[in-house]
Amino acid sequence: MSTLGRLEDEWHDEIPVARLQGEVDASNVKEMGDRLRGLMSNRSVALVIDLSGTTYLDSAGINLLFALADELRGRQQRLVLVVADRSPIARMITLTGLDQTTAVRPTLPDALKELGAER
């Protein structure tokens, strides 16, 4: 994984949660995408991506999130993003319209509640 960005995963029941830390850009987006896709199985109902620790997200990162959302929808699965209100990342997601096609919640507990996996 690039030194710019780091991905840590954890599980809540059958739901993988990927915490993206640092920067997601063209230099590491393929590796990040591969790791995110690797967290999903046919039994998974959703993937939560926590962007709370993400400091930079360029167009390659936004395109990855759009692509993941489309892929998961095609498999009857969901993508939920965790993005702090009023953060620069929230602004990018709103400007690109990603929040119109993908669930965005301000905290991980809110995202898990959205999926019925509160803990």
Secondary structure, 3 states (H helix, E strand, C coil): CCCCEEEEEEEECCEEEEEEEEEECCCCHHHHHHHHHHCCCCCCCEEEEECCCEEEECHHHHHHHHHHHHHHHHCCCEEEEECCCCCHHHHHHHHHCHHHHCEEECCHHHHHHHCCCCC
